[in-house]
Each structure stands twice: as structure tokens, then as C-alpha cells.
């Protein structure tokens, strides 16, 4: 349910940017969501209409772009994607997650 609060925050950003730039309406919002961020894109889409009601973002199209998880393994030097919970090259667990926790507004299309 934290996705509702996240979408309320996204809408606040839209409102703040509208006040600064003077646009009247947001046509679309593109969000980048890391695969291991703990954020569920389908829930963002579900809560967006309620969060946007009565704001410059009401009726906007919501687009989510997934950022896959990537690691860097100090044991074997592997850098790249991961499936599962261990390094795909050596099976180690000492890796560092380098990508996939992100969440940000990638772009706003405005009118």
C-alpha cells in the first residue's frame, strides 16, 4: 500500500513543476522502477487515478519502465545482470547490487 503514498509524492512533484513552469496539464508521466526497489508497478498504476484526482496530473497516462537488477562480484569480477540470489558466474554471495533499486520520474509530458 506504500505505492499510494509514492504516487501522491509523484503528483506533488507534478504540481510543483506546474507552478514553476506554468503548464496547465500533465499528458504523461514516465517512471523508472528498479526491479528490486520493492515498488510494484501494477500497484502504482492502480493508485495513480486516486492520487491524481483534482490535480494537473488527472487523466495523464502513466508509463513505467523497469530497470533490471545488476551486480558486481568481487570474487570473480563479474558485472551484469542477475537472476536468483547468487552470482551467475561463480555462485558467490559477496556481490554488490549496482543497479535495480532506483525509482525516479524519468519524464513529464505537459500541455
N, C-alpha and C positions, 0 to 999 in steps of 0.2 A: 504494500500500500504506500510505500515511500515514493512511488512513481507519481502520485498525485502532487505531493509537495515539490517534487522535481519539476513537474510541468507548470506548477504555479510560479516557480522561480524562472523558468524559461519565458513565461508570459510577462513577468515583471521586467525582464530584460527587453522584451519587445516594446513594452510600454515606455520604458526609459529611453530607448533608442528613438521611438516615435517622437517623444518630447524634444529630444536633442536635434533630430534631423528634420522634423516637420512632416513626416509622411502620415497618411491617414489610415492605412490598412496594410496588414501583412498578408501577402499572397501565399507564401510558402515558407516553411521553416525546415532546414536540413540539420539533423542532429547526428553526430558521430558518437557511437556507443561501443565501448570496448567489450569484447566477448566475455571477459572475466570481471567486469565492473560491478556485477551484482544488479544491474539495471535490466529490466525485461522490456524490450522494445514494444511488444504487443500491449503491455500494460500502459506504456506511455501513450500509445495511440488510443487506448480505451479512455484514459483520464483527460486527454487533451481537450475535447469539446467542453467539458465542465470547467476546466481551468481557464479556457479562453472566452467563455461566455461574457458578453458585455465589454470586451476589450478590442484593441486594434487587431488582435490575432484571431478573433472569432471568424470561423469559416475558412481559415487558412488550411492549406494542405500540409500535412506533416510527413516528412521523409526521414527515415532512419537509415544510417549507413553503419554497418558492422565493421569494427576494427578487430581483426583476428589477434589471438594471443601469440606472442613471440618471446623466446628466451635466449639467454646467453649462458652457456655451460662452461664453467671454469675447469672442469675435469677433462673435457675432450676438445674444447674450443668451438663447439657447435653454436651457431647463431641461426635462428629461424623459427619457423612455426612449430607448434607442439599440439599433439593430440594425446589425451590421457594426462598422467601425472608425473611422468619421468622423461628424461632427455631421450629423444628418439634415436640418437646415435649411440650413446653409451649406457643408457638406462639409469644414469645418475639422478640424484635428487638435489644436488647442491646448486642448481641453476638459479639465475636471477631473471625474473619476469621483466622484460624490457618494453613490452607493448601489450595492450589489451585491457588496461584499467581505465582508459580515458573516457571522458564524457564531456562534450562541448557542443556549442552551437556552431556549426560549420558555416551556415549562411542564412540570410533572410532575404527573401524576395519581397519587395514592397511596392506599394502603389502611391 
